[in-house]
Amino acid sequence: MRGKVGAWAIFLACLLLLSFAATTHYSKTADLALITLRLALLAVLSILVVREQWHHRDGQRQCGTDAGDTILQRFRRWYYDEQTHLR
């Protein structure tokens, strides 16, 4: 329930920011904020993907329930609501 409220809050904040883009006075500020947010998200995801590929290439795997999981795998499990597989 807590995750849904947070997701709705982010969605409504984006809608509010987009509504500012429709007005003439705030359009440049809203565009700059959305472009900055998109570029920051792209940079973070790019860094995570490159880091994941380096770990996969080096073959670094650790034993344990959550020790070997990477950030992208955790995010995928959270997004698709998958259960953790115990080994």
C-alpha positions as CSV (number, residue, x, y, z in Angstrom):
1,M,0.0,0.0,0.0
2,R,2.8,2.4,0.8
3,G,4.5,1.9,-2.6
4,K,1.2,2.7,-4.4
5,V,0.8,6.0,-2.5
6,G,4.4,6.9,-3.4
7,A,3.9,6.0,-7.0
8,W,0.7,8.1,-7.2
9,A,2.5,11.0,-5.5
10,I,5.3,10.9,-8.1
11,F,2.7,10.7,-10.9
12,L,0.7,13.6,-9.7
13,A,3.9,15.7,-9.2
14,C,4.8,15.0,-12.8
15,L,1.4,16.0,-14.0
16,L,1.7,19.2,-11.9
17,L,5.1,19.9,-13.5
18,L,3.6,19.2,-17.0
19,S,0.7,21.6,-16.3
20,F,3.2,24.3,-15.6
21,A,4.7,23.7,-19.0
22,A,1.4,24.6,-20.6
23,T,1.6,28.1,-19.2
24,T,3.9,30.7,-20.8
25,H,5.5,32.0,-17.7
26,Y,6.7,28.7,-16.3
27,S,7.3,26.7,-19.6
28,K,11.0,27.2,-19.7
29,T,11.4,26.3,-16.0
30,A,9.2,23.2,-16.4
31,D,11.0,22.1,-19.5
32,L,14.4,22.5,-17.9
33,A,13.3,20.5,-14.8
34,L,11.9,17.7,-16.9
35,I,15.0,17.6,-19.1
36,T,17.3,17.5,-16.1
37,L,15.2,14.8,-14.5
38,R,15.3,12.7,-17.6
39,L,19.1,13.1,-18.1
40,A,19.7,12.3,-14.5
41,L,17.6,9.1,-14.7
42,L,19.4,8.1,-17.9
43,A,22.8,8.6,-16.3
44,V,22.0,6.6,-13.2
45,L,20.5,3.7,-15.3
46,S,23.5,3.8,-17.6
47,I,25.9,3.6,-14.8
48,L,24.0,0.7,-13.2
49,V,23.9,-1.2,-16.5
50,V,27.6,-0.8,-17.1
51,R,28.3,-1.8,-13.5
52,E,26.1,-4.9,-13.9
53,Q,27.9,-5.9,-17.1
54,W,31.3,-5.5,-15.5
55,H,30.2,-7.7,-12.6
56,H,28.9,-10.3,-15.0
57,R,32.0,-10.3,-17.1
58,D,34.3,-10.7,-14.0
59,G,32.1,-13.5,-12.7
60,Q,31.8,-12.1,-9.2
61,R,29.0,-14.1,-7.5
62,Q,28.6,-14.3,-3.7
63,C,26.6,-16.9,-1.8
64,G,23.7,-15.9,0.4
65,T,20.1,-14.8,0.0
66,D,20.6,-11.2,-1.1
67,A,24.4,-10.8,-1.1
68,G,24.9,-11.6,-4.8
69,D,21.9,-9.6,-6.0
70,T,22.6,-6.4,-7.8
71,I,20.6,-3.2,-7.8
72,L,19.0,-3.9,-11.2
73,Q,18.0,-7.4,-10.1
74,R,16.4,-6.0,-6.9
75,F,14.6,-3.4,-8.9
76,R,13.3,-6.0,-11.4
77,R,12.0,-8.2,-8.6
78,W,10.3,-5.2,-7.0
79,Y,8.8,-4.0,-10.3
80,Y,7.4,-7.4,-11.3
81,D,6.7,-8.4,-7.6
82,E,8.8,-11.5,-7.9
83,Q,9.8,-13.6,-4.9
84,T,13.4,-14.1,-3.9
85,H,14.8,-17.5,-4.9
86,L,16.7,-19.1,-2.0
87,R,19.6,-21.3,-3.0
